[in-house]
Amino acid sequence: MNHPGANNLGLALGSGAARGLAHIGVLKVLESEGIVINCVAGTSIGAIFGAMHASGLPASQIAEVACNVDWKRLVRLIDPILPTSGLIDGKKVVRFMEELLPVRTFEELSIPLAVVTADIETGEMVVIKQGGLIQALRAAIAFPGIFTPVCLQSRFLMDGGLCNPVPIDVARQLGATQVIGVSTLVEVDKKSQELSFPFEDAVKKNKPLPGLMSPKGVEMLLKELWSKNGNPGRNVNNIEERRPPNIFRICAQSVAIMENEISSLRLRQDPGDLLLRPELSGFTLLEFHRAEEIIAAGEKAARQNLPRLKALRLQD
């Protein structure tokens, strides 16, 4: 592996689930414009696409894979287990990643890569830069409450978005002197609200979802979360017509809210030399089947910032 020296251009690819497909669009523009990336730091899905880029796969091939995968069928690759530390073991996902990547170790990559994970017990950020690549990526996408954590050197590692959603500082630690950050988290204009509970009990009892731990049950929940309108009866004026979101939606939205806050704080400290934020407000976290549209959003954001991207290349 080549190690970065002085004057290197780094790329920090953040978390965002399906929205992270926008990273591919950014990679396509960088490649078409001849902007060479010397090192990559990735969190969550950003680690996956960062690894694909660092392994030498062209952006067009990465885009082709993303657009041709039958993501809804991929849901059937889940391997549910008894809920001790997560609902899905992830062994089948590992096999899927092995098919995607032409290499198995960090040392085989064309450029340095750092995979960001979080120690679920201590809250520490754990950066993996050497050894087995597939298990590192498996840890990077271990979404809390859904995937089980990965044990590495007595640590239980999970999705790095819990502590560093857009790892600009990690790219600098790899030796980058200029860093392009890509955030696919949707910014939310949050205003404080005040509510008061009525005296009467207006909450309806909901029927439990049957067979949760069966493959069919987990598949049903994932399909509901996949849908943009996964919470039917969304009438804010009539609480009796609403039902609470399922456990997957709660986990996903909880982490998304937390990642937005953490990302905002970190980006204030170091926004990178150029931060790209594709417009992704129209996409939900699991709309992988809209890969072509999401990739296009990433490409659009990069092209809109092309003069600044080229300026970074000149400084490199």
KELONU-695614 format. One record per residue: z, y, x of N, C-alpha, C, CB in turn; residue in three letters. Coordinates in steps of 0.05 Angstrom, whole numbers, padded with zeros to 5 digits, always signed. Each point is the difference from the previous one (the first is absolute). Glycine has a CB too. Layout:
// KELONU-695614
ZYXZYXZYXZYXALA/...
//
This chain:
// KELONU-695614
+00000-00024+00017+00000+00024-00017+00000+00025+00017+00024-00025-00036MET/-00040+00044+00029+00000+00025+00014+00023+00018-00010-00050-00003+00006ASN/+00064+00015+00013+00022+00018-00007-00009+00029+00000+00033-00034+00019HIS/-00023+00050-00038-00009+00028-00001+00011+00016+00022-00003-00004-00049PRO/-00013+00022+00059+00009+00018+00021+00002+00028-00011-00021-00028+00035GLY/+00014+00048-00019+00002+00028-00009-00024+00006-00018+00025+00013+00042ALA/-00021+00007-00059-00021+00009-00018-00012-00022-00017-00009+00036+00033ASN/+00025-00047-00050-00010-00021-00018+00004+00008-00029+00012-00034+00035ASN/-00031+00024-00051+00000+00006-00028+00012-00024-00015-00040+00031+00004LEU/+00062-00026-00018+00013-00021-00015-00004+00003-00030+00034-00003+00036GLY/-00031-00019-00050-00003-00001-00029+00025-00012-00013-00051-00004+00005LEU/+00062+00018-00024+00024-00010-00014-00008-00006-00029+00031+00026+00030ALA/-00032-00051-00038-00008-00008-00027+00025-00008-00016-00045-00016+00017LEU/+00049+00030-00039+00024-00003-00016-00001-00021-00021+00008+00046+00009GLY/+00014-00049-00024+00002-00019-00022-00013+00011-00025+00043-00018+00020SER/-00043+00001-00041-00012+00010-00025-00012-00022-00017-00009+00042+00023GLY/+00013-00067-00015-00011-00023-00016-00030+00004-00004+00044-00007-00023ALA/-00055+00004-00001-00029+00002-00005-00011+00027+00009+00005-00032-00038ALA/+00011+00053+00035-00009+00026+00009-00006+00001+00030+00027+00021-00037ARG/-00015-00039+00052-00005-00002+00028-00028-00009+00007+00048-00010+00006GLY/-00063+00001-00025-00028-00006+00005-00016+00025+00009+00003-00037-00034LEU/+00009+00060+00028-00013+00025+00009-00001+00002+00030+00017+00022-00041ALA/+00000-00037+00055-00001+00000+00030-00027-00010+00009+00049-00009+00002HIS/-00061-00009-00017-00026-00011+00008-00021+00023+00000+00012-00046-00018ILE/-00011+00063-00002-00018+00022-00002+00003+00019+00024+00001-00003-00049GLY/+00023+00008+00058+00005+00017+00023-00012-00014+00025+00042+00019-00021VAL/-00037-00045+00024-00011-00015+00023-00031+00001+00000+00040-00030-00001LEU/-00052+00029-00022-00029+00002-00002-00011+00026+00012+00001-00030-00041LYS/+00013+00052+00033-00009+00026+00010+00005+00003+00030+00010+00020-00045VAL/+00013-00029+00054+00005+00002+00029-00021-00015+00016+00049+00004-00010LEU/-00056-00028+00000-00019-00017+00013-00028+00013+00000+00026-00040-00012GLU/-00034+00050-00011-00027+00012-00002-00003+00026+00016-00003-00020-00046SER/+00025+00033+00051-00001+00025+00015+00006-00004+00030+00014+00024-00041GLU/-00010-00049+00048+00005-00006+00028+00027+00009+00011-00049+00003+00006GLY/+00068+00000-00025+00027+00008+00008+00016-00025+00007-00002+00042-00030ILE/+00007-00045+00056+00013-00024+00010+00030+00002-00002-00038-00008+00031VAL/+00050-00013-00043+00029-00001-00002+00011-00018+00022-00002+00007-00050ILE/+00022+00003+00065+00011-00014+00023+00024-00017-00006-00017+00037+00027ASN/+00031-00031-00049+00023-00017-00008+00005+00005-00030+00020+00002+00048CYS/-00007-00022-00060+00005+00001-00029+00029-00008-00005-00048-00010-00010VAL/+00061+00025-00008+00026-00008-00011-00003-00003-00030+00026+00024+00037ALA/-00016-00046-00048-00004-00005-00028+00025-00009-00014-00046-00011+00010GLY/+00050+00021-00035+00021-00008-00017-00011-00014-00025+00029+00038+00016THR/-00017-00061-00023-00008-00014-00025-00030-00006+00001+00037+00023-00025SER/-00052-00016+00004-00028-00006-00001-00015+00015+00022+00003-00007-00049ILE/+00008+00029+00059-00012+00014+00023+00000-00017+00025+00015+00043-00020GLY/+00005-00061+00022+00002-00018+00023-00023-00020-00002+00050+00006+00003ALA/-00056-00015-00027-00021-00020-00004-00027+00011+00010+00025-00020-00039ILE/-00032+00044+00028-00026+00012+00007+00000+00010+00029-00007+00013-00048PHE/+00031-00005+00058+00002+00008+00028-00005-00024+00018+00032+00035-00012GLY/-00022-00058+00004-00005-00024+00016-00029-00009+00000+00047-00014-00010ALA/-00060+00017-00013-00028-00007-00002-00017+00018+00017+00007-00016-00047MET/+00000+00042+00047-00015+00019+00017+00006-00005+00030+00002+00034-00037HIS/+00023-00039+00044+00007-00005+00027-00011-00026+00011+00042+00026-00008ALA/-00049-00045-00010-00011-00025+00009-00030+00002+00005+00034-00024-00027SER/-00045+00048+00021-00029+00004+00006-00018-00003-00024+00010-00015+00045GLY/+00001+00010-00069-00017-00003-00023-00012+00027-00008+00028-00039-00016LEU/-00054+00042+00012-00011+00025-00009+00009+00008-00028-00040-00009+00029PRO/+00042+00034-00034+00010+00010-00026-00017-00010-00023+00017+00040+00023ALA/-00043-00043-00018-00017-00010-00022+00007-00028-00008-00037+00029+00017SER/+00045-00045+00003+00008-00028-00006+00027-00001-00015-00026-00015+00040GLN/+00044+00033-00032+00026+00001-00013-00004+00009-00029+00023+00011+00043ILE/-00041+00008-00048-00006+00009-00027-00012-00022-00016-00006+00047+00017ALA/-00012-00062-00005-00013-00022-00014+00020-00021-00009-00042+00008+00026GLU/+00060-00014-00009+00021-00020-00007+00017+00011-00023+00002-00016+00048VAL/+00006+00041-00047+00017+00011-00021-00014+00001-00027+00023+00027+00035ALA/-00048-00021-00034-00015+00003-00025-00009-00027-00012-00016+00044+00016CYS/+00014-00064+00001-00009-00026-00010+00022-00019-00007-00040+00007+00027ASN/+00064-00001-00019+00023-00018-00007+00005+00002-00030+00020+00006+00046VAL/-00017-00029-00058+00008-00001-00028+00030+00003-00002-00040-00030-00012ASP/+00049+00056+00011+00029+00005+00002+00016-00012-00023-00011+00042+00024TRP/-00001-00042-00047+00015-00011-00023+00003-00031+00003-00018+00037-00030LYS/-00002-00049+00042+00002-00029+00005+00020-00005+00023-00048-00006-00015ARG/+00050+00026+00033+00019-00003+00022+00028-00002-00009-00031+00025+00028LEU/+00037-00014-00052+00027-00001-00011+00009-00030-00002-00008+00043-00026VAL/-00011-00060+00022+00006-00029-00003+00009-00013+00026-00032-00002-00037ARG/+00029+00017+00060+00009-00010+00025+00030+00003+00004-00045+00010+00019LEU/+00058+00003-00038+00029+00004+00003+00014-00027+00000-00004+00045-00023ILE/+00026-00046+00037+00016-00025+00001+00029+00007-00007-00030-00020+00036ASP/+00036+00022-00062+00027+00008-00009+00021-00020+00009-00021+00023-00039PRO/+00044-00013+00045+00023-00016+00008+00024+00008-00017-00018-00006+00047ILE/+00040-00009-00045+00024+00008-00013+00009+00026+00011+00014-00048-00008LEU/-00006+00068-00009+00005+00027+00010+00026+00003+00016-00025+00016-00039PRO/+00023-00021+00065+00023+00004+00017-00003+00027+00015+00006-00050+00006THR/-00029+00054+00007-00004+00026+00013-00027+00012-00007+00028-00016+00038SER/-00042+00003-00056-00026+00010-00009-00013-00020-00019-00006+00026+00042GLY/-00013-00018-00057-00013-00017-00019-00023-00017+00012+00012+00032-00036LEU/-00024-00021+00058-00024-00012+00011+00005-00006+00030-00030+00024-00034ILE/+00025-00048+00042+00005-00008+00028-00021+00011+00019+00021-00041-00017ASP/-00046+00043+00009-00020+00013+00015-00016-00018+00020+00028+00040-00004GLY/-00023-00066+00003-00014-00017+00019-00030+00000-00005+00041-00029+00002LYS/-00049+00030-00028-00028+00000-00007-00013+00027+00008+00009-00032-00038LYS/+00007+00053+00037-00010+00026+00009-00005+00000+00030+00025+00023-00037VAL/-00008-00037+00052-00003-00002+00029-00027-00015+00006+00050-00001+00007VAL/-00055-00020-00022-00025-00014+00005-00024+00017-00007+00023-00043-00011ARG/-00020+00060-00009-00022+00019-00007-00005+00020+00022+00013-00005-00048PHE/+00009+00015+00061-00003+00019+00022-00012-00013+00024+00039+00025-00017MET/-00032-00051+00021-00012-00014+00023-00030-00003-00003+00042-00025+00005GLU/-00052+00024-00029-00029-00001-00005-00013+00027+00005+00008-00037-00034GLU/+00007+00058+00028-00011+00027+00003-00002+00008+00029+00019+00012-00044LEU/+00000-00019+00061+00002+00010+00027-00012-00020+00021+00040+00026-00014LEU/-00055-00016+00033-00012-00017+00020+00019-00006+00023-00044+00019-00012PRO/+00068-00007+00013+00019-00005+00022+00027-00007-00012-00024+00033+00030VAL/+00042-00044-00013+00026-00008-00009+00023+00014+00013-00020-00044-00009ARG/+00015+00058+00032+00021+00013+00014-00007+00029+00006+00012-00043+00021THR/+00008+00059-00016-00004+00029+00007-00016+00002+00026+00043+00013-00023PHE/-00038-00032+00041-00013+00001+00026-00030-00003-00001+00042-00018+00019GLU/-00052+00006-00041-00029-00004-00003-00014+00024-00012+00009-00049-00005GLU/+00006+00069-00004-00013+00023-00013-00014+00017+00021+00036-00001-00035LEU/-00056+00016+00025-00016+00017+00017+00014+00025+00008-00040-00018-00022SER/+00057+00029+00004+00016+00023+00006+00029-00005-00009-00040+00031-00006ILE/+00059-00016+00018+00029-00005-00007+00005+00005-00030+00012+00013+00047PRO/+00005-00030-00058+00008+00002-00028+00030-00002-00002-00044-00019-00016LEU/+00056+00036-00001+00029-00002-00006+00003-00005-00030+00012+00031+00039ALA/+00002-00052-00046+00005-00006-00028+00029+00008-00007-00033-00039+00001VAL/+00036+00056-00021+00026+00010-00008+00012-00016-00022-00015+00046+00014VAL/+00040-00056-00009+00015-00015-00020+00028+00013-00002-00026-00043+00010THR/+00042+00033-00029+00027+00010-00004+00019-00024+00000-00017+00040-00026ALA/+00039-00037+00040+00022-00020-00001+00015+00004-00026+00004-00002+00051ASP/-00006-00017-00070+00011+00004-00026+00030+00001+00000-00040-00022-00019ILE/+00053+00012+00040+00029+00000+00001+00011+00025+00012-00002-00049+00004GLU/-00011+00060+00017+00011+00023+00014-00014+00026-00008+00012-00030+00037THR/-00037+00028-00048-00015+00024-00007-00016+00011+00024+00033+00010-00034GLY/-00031-00024+00057-00014+00010+00024-00030-00005-00002+00041-00009+00026GLU/-00056+00027-00014-00029-00005+00003-00003-00019+00024-00012+00045-00019MET/-00005-00066+00014-00006-00019+00021-00030+00000+00005+00041-00029-00012VAL/-00049+00036+00036-00028+00002+00007-00008-00025+00016+00001+00051+00000VAL/-00022-00064-00009-00010-00024+00014-00027+00006+00013+00024-00030-00033ILE/-00025+00025+00059-00024+00006+00016-00010-00023+00017+00016+00047+00001LYS/-00003-00069-00003-00009-00023+00017+00007-00026-00014+00006+00027+00042GLN/-00018-00049-00032+00005-00026-00012-00018-00007-00023+00047+00006+00014GLY/-00036-00022-00033-00016-00009-00023-00006+00022-00019+00021-00044+00005GLY/-00047+00048-00010-00009+00022-00017+00003-00006-00030-00032+00012+00035LEU/+00026-00036-00043+00000-00007-00029+00028+00003-00012-00039-00031+00008ILE/+00059+00020+00005+00027+00002-00011+00010+00029-00001+00010-00046+00017GLN/-00019+00062+00003+00008+00028+00000-00012+00014-00024+00002+00000+00050ALA/-00027-00006-00056-00013+00012-00024+00013-00010-00026-00043+00003+00026LEU/+00050-00029-00026+00014-00011-00023+00026+00015-00005-00020-00045+00009ARG/+00034+00052+00012+00025+00016-00003-00006+00028-00010+00022-00027+00036ALA/-00044+00039-00026-00007+00027-00007-00006+00004-00029-00018+00005+00045ALA/+00008-00026-00059-00006+00002-00028+00020-00013-00018-00048+00001+00013ILE/+00071-00008-00002+00021-00013-00016+00013+00020-00019+00009-00033+00038ALA/-00021+00036-00061+00009+00020-00019+00027-00009-00012-00048+00012-00011PHE/+00069+00005+00011+00027-00007-00008+00000-00011-00029+00018+00035+00030PRO/-00004-00057-00033+00004-00012-00026-00023-00019-00009+00026+00040-00011GLY/-00048-00038+00025-00023-00017-00007-00005-00020+00022-00020+00038-00026ILE/+00015-00029+00051-00003-00018+00022+00026-00005+00015-00048+00015+00005PHE/+00052-00039+00005+00024-00006+00016-00003+00014+00027+00007-00045-00024THR/+00015+00053+00037-00002+00012+00026-00008-00021+00021+00035+00033-00013PRO/-00044-00023+00036-00008-00017+00023+00022+00002+00021-00049+00006-00010VAL/+00058-00030+00019+00021+00000+00021-00012+00000+00028+00030-00026-00031CYS/-00023+00046+00047-00009+00003+00027+00023+00008+00018-00046+00012-00016LEU/+00053-00030+00035+00022+00005+00018+00026+00008-00015-00033+00014+00035GLN/+00039-00030-00055+00025+00003-00017+00000+00025-00017+00024-00024+00035SER/-00047+00037-00038-00003+00023-00018-00017-00008-00024+00005+00032+00039ARG/+00002-00021-00062-00016-00005-00024-00017+00025-00005+00035-00032-00019PHE/-00061+00029+00023-00018+00023+00000-00016+00002-00026-00003-00003+00050LEU/-00001+00028-00059-00015+00004-00025-00018+00024+00004+00038-00019-00027MET/-00050+00027+00005-00020+00022-00001+00010+00025+00015-00016-00018-00044ASP/+00001+00027+00064+00008+00023+00016+00000+00026-00016-00018-00023+00039GLY/+00006+00023-00063+00000+00024-00016+00028+00009-00008-00045-00012-00016GLY/+00064-00007+00018+00028+00007-00007+00011+00021+00019+00005-00046-00019LEU/-00015+00048+00043+00011+00018+00020-00020+00019+00012+00034-00034+00009CYS/-00060+00026-00008-00020+00017+00013-00027-00004-00014+00026-00002+00044ASN/-00031+00015-00067-00024-00004-00015-00026+00007+00015+00027+00007-00040PRO/-00026+00014+00056-00024+00008+00016+00009+00003+00029-00021+00025-00040VAL/+00017-00046+00057+00012-00001+00026-00013+00016+00022+00014-00044-00013PRO/-00014+00071+00009-00012+00017+00020+00015-00001+00026-00016+00030-00037ILE/+00043-00030+00036+00016-00001+00024-00004-00026+00016+00034+00029-00023ASP/-00039-00051+00009-00005-00025+00013-00026+00000+00015+00026-00023-00035VAL/-00047+00036+00023-00025+00003+00015+00004+00017+00025-00025-00003-00044ALA/+00041+00023+00043+00006+00016+00024+00014-00018+00021+00003+00042-00027ARG/+00015-00059+00018+00014-00018+00019-00019-00020+00013+00041+00004-00028GLN/-00064-00009+00015-00020-00017+00013-00016+00014+00021-00003-00025-00043LEU/+00007+00051+00045-00013+00016+00020-00021+00020-00010+00007-00038+00029GLY/-00009+00041-00055-00019+00018-00012+00009+00029+00005-00013-00034-00035ALA/-00006+00051+00044+00006+00028+00003-00009+00016-00024-00004-00005+00049THR/-00014-00006-00065-00009+00012-00025+00001-00023-00021-00030+00035+00023GLN/+00042-00028-00046+00003-00021-00020-00012+00009-00027+00042-00016+00023VAL/-00059-00002-00034-00010+00003-00027+00017-00017-00019-00048+00009+00016ILE/+00062+00004-00034+00016-00015-00019-00015-00002-00027+00042+00016+00022GLY/-00040-00040-00035-00012-00004-00026+00021-00009-00019-00044-00012+00021VAL/+00050+00030-00041+00020-00007-00020-00014-00005-00027+00034+00029+00023SER/-00029-00053-00034-00012-00007-00026+00021+00000-00021-00035-00027+00023THR/+00058+00039-00017+00021+00004-00021-00008+00023-00017+00036-00019+00030LEU/-00033+00016-00056-00007+00022-00019+00023+00020-00001-00029-00032-00027VAL/+00023+00057+00033+00020+00020-00002+00007+00006-00029-00016+00020+00044GLU/+00042-00018-00049+00008+00005-00028+00015+00027-00001+00003-00050-00009VAL/-00011+00066-00010+00014+00026-00004+00024-00006-00019-00043+00027+00006ASP/+00066-00032+00007+00023-00009-00016+00016+00025-00008+00001-00044+00024LYS/+00005+00046-00050+00017+00021-00010+00024-00013-00013-00039+00030-00008LYS/+00062-00017+00011+00024-00012-00010+00000+00002-00031+00025+00013+00042SER/-00015-00034-00054+00001-00001-00029+00028-00006-00010-00048-00016+00000GLN/+00054+00026-00023+00026-00005-00012-00004-00014-00027+00020+00040+00023GLU/-00004-00062-00027-00002-00015-00025+00028-00004-00011-00042-00023+00015LEU/+00045+00018-00040+00025-00008-00012-00005-00024-00018+00019+00048+00003SER/-00001-00068-00001-00003-00023-00017+00008+00005-00028+00008-00029+00040PHE/-00023+00019-00060+00008+00003-00028+00024-00018-00006-00047+00010-00013PRO/+00061-00004-00008+00024-00016-00007-00008-00028-00009+00023+00042-00014PHE/-00046-00044+00000-00007-00027-00009-00014-00015+00023-00006+00017-00047GLU/+00008-00044+00045-00013-00017+00020-00029-00003-00007+00044-00024+00009ASP/-00061+00037+00007-00029+00000-00007-00015-00020+00017+00003+00047-00014ALA/+00011-00063+00030-00013-00019+00018-00005-00026-00014+00022+00022+00039VAL/-00047-00030-00038-00008-00026-00012+00005-00022+00020-00034+00023-00030LYS/+00042-00046+00020+00002-00024+00017-00028-00011+00005+00046-00010-00017LYS/-00050+00002+00042-00027-00011+00007+00002-00030+00005-00013+00044+00020ASN/-00007-00058-00027-00001-00029+00005-00004-00004+00030-00018-00010-00047LYS/+00033-00009+00059-00004-00005+00028-00027-00013+00005+00049-00005+00006PRO/-00060+00010+00018-00026-00012+00006+00005-00029+00007-00018+00044+00017LEU/+00004-00062-00030+00004-00029+00004-00011-00010+00026-00001-00006-00049PRO/+00015-00014+00060-00010-00013+00024-00005+00018+00024-00021-00032-00031GLY/+00040+00050+00037-00004+00019+00021-00006-00013+00027+00030+00031-00024LEU/-00016-00053+00030-00003-00012+00027-00023-00020+00001+00048+00008+00007MET/-00062-00012-00028-00024-00017+00001-00023+00017+00011+00016-00028-00039SER/-00036+00015+00052-00023+00015+00010-00013+00016-00022-00008-00035+00035PRO/+00006+00024-00059-00012+00014-00022+00016+00024-00008-00019-00043-00016LYS/+00046+00040+00017+00017+00023-00007-00002+00023+00019+00031-00032-00021GLY/-00031+00026+00047-00003+00021+00020-00028+00013-00001+00033-00024+00030VAL/-00053+00007-00035-00027+00010-00002-00002+00019-00024-00018-00042+00020GLU/+00031+00036-00042+00000+00017-00024+00012+00027+00006+00002-00041-00029MET/+00021+00040+00044+00013+00025+00007-00017+00017+00018+00044-00022-00005LEU/-00057+00009+00025-00017+00015+00018-00023+00013-00014+00014-00031+00036LEU/-00026+00016-00055-00022+00011-00015+00008+00024-00016-00020-00046-00002LYS/+00044+00045-00009+00010+00023-00016+00004+00024+00018+00022-00031-00033GLU/-00010+00026+00057+00004+00022+00019-00027+00011+00009+00044-00021+00015LEU/-00064+00003-00012-00026+00008+00009-00013+00020-00019-00005-00045+00021TRP/+00011+00042-00047-00012+00017-00019+00011+00028+00002-00007-00039-00031SER/-00011+00059+00029+00009+00028+00001+00018+00006-00024-00043+00013+00023LYS/+00038-00026-00045+00017+00004-00024+00018-00024-00004-00036+00028-00021ASN/+00051-00034+00043+00017-00023-00001+00025+00003-00016-00018-00011+00043GLY/+00022+00034-00055+00024+00005-00016-00009+00009-00028+00028+00012+00041ASN/-00038-00031-00058-00011+00008-00025+00020+00014-00018-00031-00038+00004PRO/+00021+00052-00023+00018+00014-00019+00013+00024+00013+00009-00043-00023GLY/-00023+00056+00042+00011+00022+00015-00001+00026-00017-00014-00022+00043ARG/+00032+00023-00062+00002+00024-00017+00027+00013+00006-00029-00021-00036ASN/+00028+00043+00051+00025+00012+00009+00015+00013-00023-00021+00008+00044VAL/+00008-00004-00067+00013+00012-00022+00015-00020-00018-00035+00036+00001ASN/+00031-00061+00004+00012-00021-00016+00010-00022+00018-00029+00012-00040ASN/+00054-00012+00048+00011-00020+00018-00002-00028-00011+00030+00035+00018ILE/-00030-00037-00044+00000-00027-00012-00027-00014+00004+00033+00016-00034GLU/-00054-00001+00041-00026-00013+00004-00004-00008+00029-00018+00027-00038GLU/+00037-00021+00055-00003-00006+00028+00016-00024+00008-00008+00048+00009ARG/-00001-00062+00012+00016-00021+00011+00002+00004+00030-00015-00032-00036ARG/+00036+00023+00049+00003+00006+00028-00021-00014+00017+00049+00005-00008PRO/-00055+00006+00032-00019-00012+00018+00011-00027+00010-00017+00046+00013PRO/-00001-00064-00004+00009-00025+00010+00011+00003+00028-00034-00024-00028ASN/+00045+00002+00038+00014+00001+00026-00019+00008+00023+00032-00035-00017ILE/-00057+00026+00016-00019+00007+00021-00005+00030+00000-00020-00046-00002PHE/+00015+00057-00022-00006+00028-00002+00024+00017+00009-00031-00009-00038ARG/+00055+00000+00031+00024+00014+00009+00003+00000+00030+00023-00013-00043ILE/-00027-00011+00056+00001-00001+00029-00021+00018+00013+00017-00048-00004CYS/-00042+00046-00006-00022+00015+00011+00005+00030-00002-00031-00037-00011ALA/+00039+00046-00013+00004+00028-00004+00024+00011+00015-00021-00005-00045GLN/+00042-00012+00047+00024+00009+00015-00007+00005+00029+00029-00027-00032SER/-00043+00008+00044-00008+00003+00028-00019+00024+00003+00006-00050+00008VAL/-00024+00053-00027-00019+00023+00002+00014+00026-00001-00035-00028-00022ALA/+00055+00031+00005+00016+00025-00002+00014+00005+00027+00006-00007-00050ILE/+00006-00014+00060+00015+00002+00025-00018+00007+00024+00033-00032-00018MET/-00057+00019+00019-00018+00005+00021-00011+00029+00000-00013-00049-00001GLU/+00009+00059-00023-00009+00028-00002+00021+00019+00012-00026-00011-00041ASN/+00051+00006+00035+00021+00018+00011+00002-00003+00030+00025-00004-00043GLU/-00025-00021+00053+00002-00004+00029-00024+00011+00014+00027-00042-00008ILE/-00050+00038-00003-00025+00010+00012+00001+00030+00002-00025-00039-00018SER/+00034+00053-00004+00001+00029+00000+00018+00010+00023-00008+00001-00050SER/+00031-00013+00053+00019+00008+00021-00012-00005+00028+00038-00010-00031LEU/-00050-00013+00035-00011-00006+00027-00024+00018+00006+00016-00047-00005ARG/-00033+00052-00014-00024+00016+00005+00007+00029+00005-00026-00031-00028LEU/+00049+00040+00018+00008+00027+00006+00007+00002+00030+00018+00007-00047ARG/-00006-00028+00058+00007-00001+00028-00024-00003+00018+00044-00019-00013GLN/-00063+00003+00005-00024-00005+00016-00023-00007-00019+00027-00015+00040ASP/-00043+00035-00047-00022-00005-00019-00025-00011+00014+00017+00037-00027PRO/-00014-00042+00053-00024-00009+00015-00018+00023+00007+00003-00045-00023GLY/-00023+00040+00038-00020+00020+00007-00020+00005-00023+00006-00012+00049ASP/-00009-00009-00065-00016+00002-00024+00010-00021-00020-00041+00017+00026LEU/+00049-00008-00050+00009-00018-00020-00020-00001-00023+00048+00010+00012LEU/-00059-00034-00017-00019-00004-00022+00015-00011-00024-00038-00008+00033LEU/+00034+00020-00056+00012-00009-00025-00022-00003-00021+00044+00023+00011ARG/-00056-00047-00013-00021-00004-00021+00011+00004-00028-00022-00032+00031PRO/+00006+00041-00049+00007+00005-00027+00001-00028-00015-00020+00048+00000GLU/+00044-00057-00005+00003-00027-00011+00017-00001-00025-00006-00018+00046LEU/+00010+00041-00059+00018+00000-00023-00011-00016-00023+00014+00045+00014SER/-00039-00052-00015-00011-00015-00022+00001-00030+00004-00029+00037-00008GLY/+00042-00046+00030+00002-00028+00006+00029-00010+00001-00043+00004+00026PHE/+00047-00028-00036+00027-00012+00001+00003-00017+00024+00003+00001-00050THR/+00022-00011+00055+00006-00014+00024-00014-00027+00004+00044+00023-00002LEU/-00052-00035-00020-00012-00027+00002-00029-00001-00010+00046-00018-00006LEU/-00059+00040+00006-00028+00000-00009-00019-00006+00023+00012+00033-00036GLU/-00007-00056+00049-00017-00008+00022-00029-00004-00009+00040-00021+00022PHE/-00043+00014-00047-00027-00006-00010-00018+00026-00001+00019-00038-00027HIS/-00006+00061+00031-00015+00025+00001-00005+00009+00029+00020+00013-00044ARG/-00022-00033+00062-00003+00005+00028-00022+00020+00007+00017-00046+00008ALA/-00040+00043-00020-00022+00017+00007+00006+00030-00006-00031-00038-00010GLU/+00044+00043-00012+00007+00028-00007+00022+00011+00019-00011-00010-00048GLU/+00030-00007+00054+00022+00009+00018-00010+00005+00028+00033-00025-00028ILE/-00050+00008+00038-00012+00004+00026-00016+00026+00001-00002-00050+00007ILE/-00012+00055-00029-00016+00025-00002+00018+00025+00001-00035-00025-00027ALA/+00059+00023+00015+00019+00022+00001+00009+00005+00029+00015-00010-00047ALA/-00011-00011+00062+00008+00003+00028-00022+00012+00016+00031-00038-00004GLY/-00056+00030-00001-00023+00010+00014-00004+00030-00006-00021-00045-00002GLU/+00025+00052-00023-00003+00028-00008+00021+00018+00014-00017-00015-00045LYS/+00042+00006+00047+00021+00016+00013-00007+00003+00029+00034-00017-00032ALA/-00044-00003+00045-00007+00002+00028-00023+00019+00005+00017-00047+00007ALA/-00038+00045-00025-00023+00017+00003+00007+00030-00005-00030-00038-00013ARG/+00048+00042-00005+00009+00028-00006+00014+00012+00025+00005-00012-00049GLN/+00006-00005+00066+00014+00009+00024-00015-00006+00025+00043-00007-00024ASN/-00069+00003+00021-00017-00008+00023+00001+00020+00023-00029-00024-00032LEU/+00028+00050+00027+00001+00019+00022+00026-00003+00017-00028+00032-00027PRO/+00050-00037+00013+00026-00003+00014+00000-00027+00015+00023+00029-00035ARG/-00034-00049+00023-00002-00026+00013-00016+00002+00026+00004-00024-00045LEU/-00027+00038+00043-00016+00003+00024+00014+00017+00021-00041-00004-00029LYS/+00056+00023+00020+00016+00016+00019+00020-00017+00016-00006+00040-00030ALA/+00018-00058+00016+00019-00018+00013-00015-00018+00020+00029+00000-00040LEU/-00053-00009+00033-00015-00016+00019-00007+00015+00025-00019-00025-00039ARG/+00014+00051+00036-00007+00016+00023+00025+00004+00018-00036+00024-00026LEU/+00060-00023+00013+00024+00003+00016+00008-00026+00014+00015+00035-00031GLN/-00026-00057+00020+00008-00027+00010-00011-00004+00028+00002-00018-00047ASP/
//
